[in-house]
Amino acid sequence: MTRTVGDFGLTCGILPTGANNAITDVPGVRVGHCTLRNGDINTGVTAILPHGGNIFRNKVIAASHVINGFGKTVGLTQVQELGTIETPILLTNTLSVGTCATALIRDAIRLNPDIGRSTGTVNPVVGECNDGPLNDIQALAISEEHALAALADAHEGAVEQGNVGAGTGMSCFGFKGGIGSASRKIAAGGERHLGVLVLSNFGKSGDLVLPDGRRPDPGQSDRAERGSIMVILATDVPLEHRQLERVARRTGAGIARLGSFWGHGSGDIAIAFSTGNMVDHDEARDLVPLLTLNEARIDILLRAAAEATQEAVLNSMLSAQAFTGRAGTRRTSLADWLRDQAEKR
């Protein structure tokens, strides 16, 4: 069951949310999951599709920002150089990045047989977090079929959150983490949206700060600040690559509001894209028009990125149920902690 900050009387910022309060409030964006949970195997894949068409043929403007680089991703070098994304984005565990990249390549070739023949190769985009404490990561349980299943499951509308897909075995601030999402409505040339999806697996137990100032502690205070967070940010506001990088950078403000200091062992990475401009792979014109936001109006997107990221992380923890994983390792639920506190009042 998806539970959000509003269910517990918490508020992140001042901007209104979209109808689903999820990244899928950006028109065309789809999210799907494949979840593996069997004994010590607790992992999965989450897919984010910028639109429902052929993404290689109709690329989206994109950028990335590395907050702390202790992470293993695929594809970000080309994203930063060319400023586009041309495959779905897959999230998974650290040791399954290569498998998911291969699945994306095979799927792109299936849809575009000219890849690597009469046109260029394809740049798969994959992010990860280490779910090792709750998942037998050495089992390499993720297959290409699991990645394709997450792609096939991708749909618009409500996003399943918590212990699902890539978030199945993740931990956050000593609690159970996972997949979370949130969105903000923006007035920018009409009603538009900015949405965030996170894979939360970071933070030291006891460091979490709620919007109302409380500091929940699940009692694992000896756990070092390590882990990772992947932030996927989408908007239908037309932006160019440089502007998207500026917006992606502000996701770090949302993470910091929660009490994280981006420790040495944490891979904190944001990937942002805009559906407001498409890049035609087969474009023949020498000059092409590009619609962009007036830079003087960008503050609302910077605020939205910080607010939606903070809320998405909390939603990932609130939607996650208490979990027992590999070798009996257990993570409690933030939602249970909040209910216990309410009962004590």
C-alpha positions as a Markdown table, in Angstrom:
| # | Residue | x | y | z |
|---|---|---|---|---|
| 1 | Met | 0.0 | 0.0 | 0.0 |
| 2 | Thr | 1.3 | 3.4 | -1.0 |
| 3 | Arg | 1.5 | 5.8 | 2.0 |
| 4 | Thr | 2.6 | 9.4 | 1.7 |
| 5 | Val | 3.6 | 12.2 | 4.0 |
| 6 | Gly | 0.1 | 13.6 | 3.9 |
| 7 | Asp | -1.2 | 10.4 | 5.6 |
| 8 | Phe | 0.9 | 11.3 | 8.6 |
| 9 | Gly | 0.2 | 15.1 | 8.7 |
| 10 | Leu | 3.6 | 16.0 | 7.3 |
| 11 | Thr | 4.3 | 18.6 | 4.7 |
| 12 | Cys | 7.3 | 19.1 | 2.5 |
| 13 | Gly | 7.4 | 22.7 | 1.2 |
| 14 | Ile | 4.7 | 25.0 | -0.2 |
| 15 | Leu | 4.1 | 24.0 | -3.8 |
| 16 | Pro | 1.0 | 21.9 | -4.7 |
| 17 | Thr | 1.3 | 18.3 | -5.8 |
| 18 | Gly | 0.1 | 16.7 | -9.0 |
| 19 | Ala | -3.0 | 14.4 | -9.1 |
| 20 | Asn | -1.0 | 11.2 | -8.4 |
| 21 | Asn | 1.8 | 12.9 | -6.4 |
| 22 | Ala | 4.2 | 10.9 | -8.5 |
| 23 | Ile | 6.7 | 11.2 | -11.4 |
| 24 | Thr | 3.9 | 9.9 | -13.7 |
| 25 | Asp | 2.1 | 13.3 | -13.3 |
| 26 | Val | 4.4 | 14.4 | -16.1 |
| 27 | Pro | 2.4 | 13.4 | -19.1 |
| 28 | Gly | 3.6 | 10.3 | -20.9 |
| 29 | Val | 6.0 | 9.1 | -18.2 |
| 30 | Arg | 5.6 | 5.5 | -17.2 |
| 31 | Val | 6.9 | 3.4 | -14.3 |
| 32 | Gly | 7.1 | -0.4 | -14.0 |
| 33 | His | 8.6 | -2.9 | -11.6 |
| 34 | Cys | 9.8 | -6.5 | -11.4 |
| 35 | Thr | 10.2 | -7.8 | -7.8 |
| 36 | Leu | 12.1 | -10.8 | -6.6 |
| 37 | Arg | 11.5 | -12.0 | -3.0 |
| 38 | Asn | 12.4 | -15.5 | -2.2 |
| 39 | Gly | 14.3 | -16.4 | 1.0 |
| 40 | Asp | 17.6 | -14.5 | 0.9 |
| 41 | Ile | 16.8 | -13.1 | -2.6 |
| 42 | Asn | 15.2 | -9.7 | -2.1 |
| 43 | Thr | 15.9 | -7.4 | -5.1 |
| 44 | Gly | 14.4 | -6.3 | -8.3 |
| 45 | Val | 14.3 | -3.8 | -11.3 |
| 46 | Thr | 12.4 | -0.6 | -11.7 |
| 47 | Ala | 11.9 | 1.0 | -15.1 |
| 48 | Ile | 11.2 | 4.6 | -15.9 |
| 49 | Leu | 10.1 | 5.4 | -19.5 |
| 50 | Pro | 10.1 | 9.1 | -20.5 |
| 51 | His | 7.3 | 8.4 | -23.0 |
| 52 | Gly | 5.4 | 5.5 | -24.6 |
| 53 | Gly | 7.0 | 5.7 | -28.0 |
| 54 | Asn | 10.4 | 4.7 | -29.5 |
| 55 | Ile | 12.8 | 6.5 | -27.2 |
| 56 | Phe | 15.8 | 5.8 | -29.4 |
| 57 | Arg | 14.1 | 7.5 | -32.3 |
| 58 | Asn | 12.6 | 10.3 | -30.2 |
| 59 | Lys | 15.1 | 11.1 | -27.5 |
| 60 | Val | 14.5 | 13.5 | -24.6 |
| 61 | Ile | 16.7 | 16.3 | -23.5 |
| 62 | Ala | 18.5 | 15.2 | -20.3 |
| 63 | Ala | 21.3 | 15.9 | -17.8 |
| 64 | Ser | 22.8 | 14.3 | -14.7 |
| 65 | His | 24.4 | 15.5 | -11.5 |
| 66 | Val | 26.7 | 13.5 | -9.3 |
| 67 | Ile | 26.3 | 14.7 | -5.7 |
| 68 | Asn | 28.7 | 12.0 | -4.4 |
| 69 | Gly | 30.2 | 9.6 | -6.8 |
| 70 | Phe | 30.5 | 6.3 | -4.8 |
| 71 | Gly | 28.1 | 4.6 | -7.3 |
| 72 | Lys | 28.1 | 2.4 | -10.4 |
| 73 | Thr | 26.0 | 3.7 | -13.3 |
| 74 | Val | 25.9 | 3.2 | -17.0 |
| 75 | Gly | 25.4 | 5.8 | -19.7 |
| 76 | Leu | 25.9 | 9.1 | -17.8 |
| 77 | Thr | 29.1 | 10.1 | -19.7 |
| 78 | Gln | 27.2 | 10.3 | -23.0 |
| 79 | Val | 24.1 | 11.9 | -21.3 |
| 80 | Gln | 26.4 | 14.7 | -20.1 |
| 81 | Glu | 28.2 | 15.1 | -23.5 |
| 82 | Leu | 25.2 | 14.9 | -25.8 |
| 83 | Gly | 22.4 | 16.1 | -23.5 |
| 84 | Thr | 19.9 | 13.3 | -24.4 |
| 85 | Ile | 18.5 | 10.0 | -23.1 |
| 86 | Glu | 17.6 | 7.4 | -25.8 |
| 87 | Thr | 16.5 | 4.4 | -23.7 |
| 88 | Pro | 14.3 | 3.8 | -20.7 |
| 89 | Ile | 16.1 | 4.2 | -17.4 |
| 90 | Leu | 16.5 | 1.1 | -15.3 |
| 91 | Leu | 17.3 | 1.0 | -11.5 |
| 92 | Thr | 18.5 | -2.2 | -9.8 |
| 93 | Asn | 21.1 | -3.5 | -7.4 |
| 94 | Thr | 24.8 | -2.8 | -7.7 |
| 95 | Leu | 25.9 | -6.1 | -9.2 |
| 96 | Ser | 23.1 | -6.2 | -11.8 |
| 97 | Val | 23.9 | -3.0 | -13.7 |
| 98 | Gly | 25.6 | -4.8 | -16.5 |
| 99 | Thr | 22.7 | -7.3 | -16.9 |
| 100 | Cys | 20.2 | -4.5 | -17.1 |
| 101 | Ala | 22.3 | -2.5 | -19.6 |
| 102 | Thr | 22.4 | -5.6 | -21.9 |
| 103 | Ala | 18.7 | -6.0 | -21.6 |
| 104 | Leu | 18.2 | -2.3 | -22.7 |
| 105 | Ile | 20.5 | -2.8 | -25.6 |
| 106 | Arg | 18.7 | -5.9 | -26.8 |
| 107 | Asp | 15.4 | -4.2 | -26.5 |
| 108 | Ala | 16.6 | -1.1 | -28.4 |
| 109 | Ile | 17.9 | -3.3 | -31.2 |
| 110 | Arg | 14.6 | -5.2 | -31.4 |
| 111 | Leu | 12.8 | -1.9 | -31.9 |
| 112 | Asn | 15.6 | -0.4 | -34.1 |
| 113 | Pro | 17.4 | -3.1 | -36.2 |
| 114 | Asp | 19.6 | -0.4 | -37.8 |
| 115 | Ile | 21.5 | 0.2 | -34.4 |
| 116 | Gly | 25.2 | -0.6 | -34.9 |
| 117 | Arg | 24.6 | -1.3 | -38.6 |
| 118 | Ser | 23.5 | 1.7 | -40.6 |
| 119 | Thr | 23.2 | 4.1 | -37.6 |
| 120 | Gly | 25.1 | 4.5 | -34.3 |
| 121 | Thr | 25.1 | 2.3 | -31.3 |
| 122 | Val | 22.8 | 2.9 | -28.3 |
| 123 | Asn | 23.5 | 4.4 | -24.9 |
| 124 | Pro | 21.6 | 2.4 | -22.1 |
| 125 | Val | 21.1 | 4.3 | -18.8 |
| 126 | Val | 21.1 | 2.2 | -15.6 |
| 127 | Gly | 21.5 | 3.3 | -12.0 |
| 128 | Glu | 22.0 | 1.3 | -8.8 |
| 129 | Cys | 22.0 | 1.0 | -5.0 |
| 130 | Asn | 23.6 | -1.8 | -2.9 |
| 131 | Asp | 20.8 | -3.9 | -1.3 |
| 132 | Gly | 23.4 | -6.3 | 0.1 |
| 133 | Pro | 22.3 | -6.2 | 3.8 |
| 134 | Leu | 18.8 | -7.5 | 2.9 |
| 135 | Asn | 19.6 | -9.3 | -0.3 |
| 136 | Asp | 22.1 | -12.0 | -1.3 |
| 137 | Ile | 23.7 | -9.7 | -3.9 |
| 138 | Gln | 26.3 | -12.3 | -4.7 |
| 139 | Ala | 23.7 | -14.6 | -6.1 |
| 140 | Leu | 23.4 | -12.3 | -9.2 |
| 141 | Ala | 19.7 | -13.1 | -9.2 |
| 142 | Ile | 18.6 | -10.4 | -11.7 |
| 143 | Ser | 18.3 | -11.7 | -15.3 |
| 144 | Glu | 17.7 | -9.9 | -18.6 |
| 145 | Glu | 14.2 | -11.3 | -18.4 |
| 146 | His | 13.5 | -9.5 | -15.1 |
| 147 | Ala | 14.6 | -6.2 | -16.7 |
| 148 | Leu | 12.3 | -6.8 | -19.7 |
| 149 | Ala | 9.5 | -7.6 | -17.3 |
| 150 | Ala | 9.9 | -4.3 | -15.5 |
| 151 | Leu | 9.8 | -2.6 | -19.0 |
| 152 | Ala | 6.6 | -4.5 | -19.9 |
| 153 | Asp | 5.0 | -3.5 | -16.6 |
| 154 | Ala | 5.6 | 0.2 | -17.2 |
| 155 | His | 2.4 | 2.2 | -17.1 |
| 156 | Glu | 1.0 | 5.7 | -16.4 |
| 157 | Gly | -1.0 | 6.7 | -13.3 |
| 158 | Ala | -0.3 | 5.7 | -9.7 |
| 159 | Val | 3.2 | 4.5 | -8.9 |
| 160 | Glu | 3.6 | 1.5 | -6.6 |
| 161 | Gln | 6.1 | 2.5 | -3.9 |
| 162 | Gly | 8.1 | 1.0 | -1.0 |
| 163 | Asn | 9.3 | -2.6 | -1.0 |
| 164 | Val | 8.9 | -3.1 | -4.8 |
| 165 | Gly | 11.1 | -3.5 | -7.8 |
| 166 | Ala | 14.6 | -2.1 | -7.3 |
| 167 | Gly | 13.5 | -0.9 | -3.8 |
| 168 | Thr | 12.8 | -4.4 | -2.5 |
| 169 | Gly | 16.0 | -4.8 | -0.5 |
| 170 | Met | 16.9 | -1.2 | 0.3 |
| 171 | Ser | 17.4 | 0.6 | 3.6 |
| 172 | Cys | 17.2 | 4.3 | 4.5 |
| 173 | Phe | 18.3 | 6.0 | 7.7 |
| 174 | Gly | 18.2 | 2.6 | 9.4 |
| 175 | Phe | 14.6 | 2.1 | 8.4 |
| 176 | Lys | 13.2 | 0.2 | 5.4 |
| 177 | Gly | 13.8 | 2.2 | 2.2 |
| 178 | Gly | 12.9 | 1.6 | -1.4 |
| 179 | Ile | 11.0 | 3.3 | -4.2 |
| 180 | Gly | 9.3 | 6.6 | -3.6 |
| 181 | Ser | 7.8 | 9.3 | -5.7 |
| 182 | Ala | 6.3 | 12.8 | -5.5 |
| 183 | Ser | 5.4 | 15.7 | -7.8 |
| 184 | Arg | 4.8 | 19.4 | -7.9 |
| 185 | Lys | 2.4 | 21.4 | -10.1 |
| 186 | Ile | 4.1 | 24.4 | -11.8 |
| 187 | Ala | 2.7 | 27.3 | -13.7 |
| 188 | Ala | 5.2 | 27.8 | -16.6 |
| 189 | Gly | 3.5 | 28.7 | -19.8 |
| 190 | Gly | 0.4 | 26.8 | -18.6 |
| 191 | Glu | 0.0 | 24.0 | -16.0 |
| 192 | Arg | 3.0 | 21.7 | -16.0 |
| 193 | His | 4.6 | 19.3 | -13.6 |
| 194 | Leu | 7.9 | 18.3 | -12.1 |
| 195 | Gly | 8.1 | 14.7 | -10.8 |
| 196 | Val | 10.7 | 12.7 | -8.9 |
| 197 | Leu | 11.2 | 9.0 | -8.3 |
| 198 | Val | 13.9 | 7.9 | -5.9 |
| 199 | Leu | 15.6 | 4.6 | -5.0 |
| 200 | Ser | 16.4 | 5.3 | -1.4 |
| 201 | Asn | 19.2 | 3.4 | 0.3 |
| 202 | Phe | 21.3 | 6.0 | 2.3 |
| 203 | Gly | 21.6 | 7.8 | 5.6 |
| 204 | Lys | 22.9 | 7.0 | 9.1 |
| 205 | Ser | 20.4 | 5.7 | 11.6 |
| 206 | Gly | 19.4 | 8.6 | 13.9 |
| 207 | Asp | 20.2 | 11.3 | 11.4 |
| 208 | Leu | 16.8 | 11.5 | 9.8 |
| 209 | Val | 15.0 | 14.8 | 10.3 |
| 210 | Leu | 11.2 | 14.9 | 9.6 |
| 211 | Pro | 9.6 | 18.2 | 8.3 |
| 212 | Asp | 8.2 | 18.8 | 11.7 |
| 213 | Gly | 11.6 | 18.6 | 13.3 |
| 214 | Arg | 11.3 | 15.1 | 14.9 |
| 215 | Arg | 14.4 | 12.8 | 14.6 |
| 216 | Pro | 13.2 | 9.1 | 14.3 |
| 217 | Asp | 15.9 | 6.6 | 15.4 |
| 218 | Pro | 15.3 | 2.9 | 14.8 |
| 219 | Gly | 18.2 | 2.1 | 17.1 |
| 220 | Gln | 21.0 | 1.2 | 14.7 |
| 221 | Ser | 23.2 | 4.1 | 15.6 |
| 222 | Asp | 26.4 | 2.1 | 14.9 |
| 223 | Arg | 25.6 | 1.9 | 11.2 |
| 224 | Ala | 27.9 | 4.2 | 9.2 |
| 225 | Glu | 26.6 | 6.8 | 6.7 |
| 226 | Arg | 26.8 | 4.7 | 3.5 |
| 227 | Gly | 24.5 | 3.4 | 0.9 |
| 228 | Ser | 23.2 | 5.4 | -2.1 |
| 229 | Ile | 20.3 | 7.2 | -3.6 |
| 230 | Met | 19.2 | 7.4 | -7.2 |
| 231 | Val | 17.0 | 10.4 | -8.1 |
| 232 | Ile | 15.1 | 10.4 | -11.4 |
| 233 | Leu | 13.6 | 13.8 | -12.2 |
| 234 | Ala | 11.1 | 14.4 | -15.0 |
| 235 | Thr | 9.3 | 17.6 | -16.2 |
| 236 | Asp | 7.3 | 18.7 | -19.1 |
| 237 | Val | 8.6 | 22.2 | -18.8 |
| 238 | Pro | 10.8 | 22.7 | -21.9 |
| 239 | Leu | 14.4 | 23.0 | -20.8 |
| 240 | Glu | 17.8 | 22.6 | -22.4 |
| 241 | His | 20.6 | 20.5 | -21.1 |
| 242 | Arg | 22.3 | 23.2 | -19.0 |
| 243 | Gln | 19.0 | 24.2 | -17.3 |
| 244 | Leu | 18.2 | 20.5 | -16.5 |
| 245 | Glu | 21.6 | 20.1 | -14.9 |
| 246 | Arg | 20.9 | 23.1 | -12.7 |
| 247 | Val | 17.5 | 21.7 | -11.7 |
| 248 | Ala | 19.0 | 18.2 | -11.0 |
| 249 | Arg | 21.6 | 19.8 | -8.7 |
| 250 | Arg | 18.8 | 21.0 | -6.4 |
| 251 | Thr | 17.7 | 17.4 | -5.6 |
| 252 | Gly | 20.7 | 17.5 | -3.3 |
| 253 | Ala | 18.9 | 20.2 | -1.2 |
| 254 | Gly | 16.0 | 17.8 | -0.7 |
| 255 | Ile | 18.3 | 15.1 | 0.4 |
| 256 | Ala | 20.1 | 17.4 | 2.8 |
| 257 | Arg | 16.8 | 18.6 | 4.4 |
| 258 | Leu | 16.4 | 15.0 | 5.5 |
| 259 | Gly | 19.6 | 15.1 | 7.5 |
| 260 | Ser | 22.0 | 13.4 | 5.1 |
| 261 | Phe | 25.6 | 14.8 | 4.7 |
| 262 | Trp | 26.3 | 12.6 | 1.7 |
| 263 | Gly | 28.9 | 10.4 | 3.4 |
| 264 | His | 32.0 | 8.9 | 1.9 |
| 265 | Gly | 30.4 | 5.6 | 1.1 |
| 266 | Ser | 27.2 | 7.0 | -0.5 |
| 267 | Gly | 26.6 | 7.2 | -4.2 |
| 268 | Asp | 24.1 | 10.0 | -4.6 |
| 269 | Ile | 23.2 | 10.6 | -8.3 |
| 270 | Ala | 20.4 | 12.5 | -10.0 |
| 271 | Ile | 19.3 | 12.0 | -13.6 |
| 272 | Ala | 16.9 | 14.6 | -15.1 |
| 273 | Phe | 15.0 | 14.8 | -18.3 |
| 274 | Ser | 12.4 | 17.0 | -20.0 |
| 275 | Thr | 9.6 | 15.8 | -22.3 |
| 276 | Gly | 9.1 | 19.4 | -23.4 |
| 277 | Asn | 11.6 | 18.9 | -26.3 |
| 278 | Met | 12.2 | 15.8 | -28.3 |
| 279 | Val | 15.3 | 15.1 | -30.5 |
| 280 | Asp | 14.5 | 13.2 | -33.7 |
| 281 | His | 17.2 | 10.6 | -34.3 |
| 282 | Asp | 16.6 | 10.9 | -38.0 |
| 283 | Glu | 16.5 | 14.7 | -38.2 |
| 284 | Ala | 17.7 | 16.0 | -41.6 |
| 285 | Arg | 17.5 | 19.8 | -41.1 |
| 286 | Asp | 20.7 | 21.8 | -40.4 |
| 287 | Leu | 18.9 | 24.0 | -37.9 |
| 288 | Val | 16.2 | 22.9 | -35.5 |
| 289 | Pro | 14.0 | 25.0 | -33.2 |
| 290 | Leu | 14.3 | 24.5 | -29.4 |
| 291 | Leu | 11.8 | 25.9 | -26.9 |
| 292 | Thr | 13.3 | 26.7 | -23.5 |
| 293 | Leu | 12.2 | 28.2 | -20.2 |
| 294 | Asn | 13.0 | 31.9 | -19.6 |
| 295 | Glu | 15.9 | 31.6 | -17.1 |
| 296 | Ala | 14.4 | 34.3 | -14.9 |
| 297 | Arg | 11.5 | 31.8 | -14.2 |
| 298 | Ile | 13.6 | 28.8 | -13.2 |
| 299 | Asp | 13.4 | 29.4 | -9.4 |
| 300 | Ile | 10.1 | 27.5 | -9.2 |
| 301 | Leu | 11.6 | 24.4 | -10.7 |
| 302 | Leu | 14.6 | 24.6 | -8.3 |
| 303 | Arg | 12.2 | 24.8 | -5.4 |
| 304 | Ala | 10.1 | 22.0 | -6.9 |
| 305 | Ala | 13.1 | 19.7 | -7.3 |
| 306 | Ala | 14.1 | 20.1 | -3.6 |
| 307 | Glu | 10.6 | 19.7 | -2.3 |
| 308 | Ala | 9.7 | 16.7 | -4.4 |
| 309 | Thr | 12.9 | 14.9 | -3.7 |
| 310 | Gln | 12.5 | 15.3 | 0.1 |
| 311 | Glu | 8.9 | 14.1 | -0.1 |
| 312 | Ala | 9.8 | 11.2 | -2.5 |
| 313 | Val | 12.3 | 9.8 | 0.0 |
| 314 | Leu | 9.9 | 10.0 | 2.9 |
| 315 | Asn | 7.2 | 8.4 | 0.7 |
| 316 | Ser | 9.6 | 5.5 | 0.0 |
| 317 | Met | 10.0 | 4.9 | 3.7 |
| 318 | Leu | 6.4 | 5.4 | 4.6 |
| 319 | Ser | 5.2 | 3.0 | 1.9 |
| 320 | Ala | 7.8 | 0.4 | 2.9 |
| 321 | Gln | 6.6 | -2.3 | 5.3 |
| 322 | Ala | 8.8 | -3.8 | 8.0 |
| 323 | Phe | 11.1 | -6.3 | 6.3 |
| 324 | Thr | 13.2 | -9.3 | 7.2 |
| 325 | Gly | 15.8 | -10.2 | 4.6 |
| 326 | Arg | 19.1 | -12.1 | 4.2 |
| 327 | Ala | 20.4 | -13.9 | 7.3 |
| 328 | Gly | 17.4 | -12.5 | 9.4 |
| 329 | Thr | 18.5 | -8.9 | 8.9 |
| 330 | Arg | 15.5 | -6.7 | 9.8 |
| 331 | Arg | 14.5 | -3.2 | 9.0 |
| 332 | Thr | 11.5 | -1.5 | 10.7 |
| 333 | Ser | 9.0 | 0.8 | 9.0 |
| 334 | Leu | 9.0 | 4.5 | 9.5 |
| 335 | Ala | 5.2 | 4.4 | 9.3 |
| 336 | Asp | 5.2 | 1.9 | 12.2 |
| 337 | Trp | 7.5 | 4.3 | 14.2 |
| 338 | Leu | 5.1 | 7.2 | 13.6 |
| 339 | Arg | 2.1 | 5.2 | 14.6 |
| 340 | Asp | 3.8 | 4.1 | 17.8 |
| 341 | Gln | 4.7 | 7.7 | 18.6 |
| 342 | Ala | 1.1 | 8.8 | 18.1 |
| 343 | Glu | -0.2 | 6.1 | 20.4 |
| 344 | Lys | 2.2 | 7.2 | 23.2 |
| 345 | Arg | 0.8 | 10.7 | 23.1 |
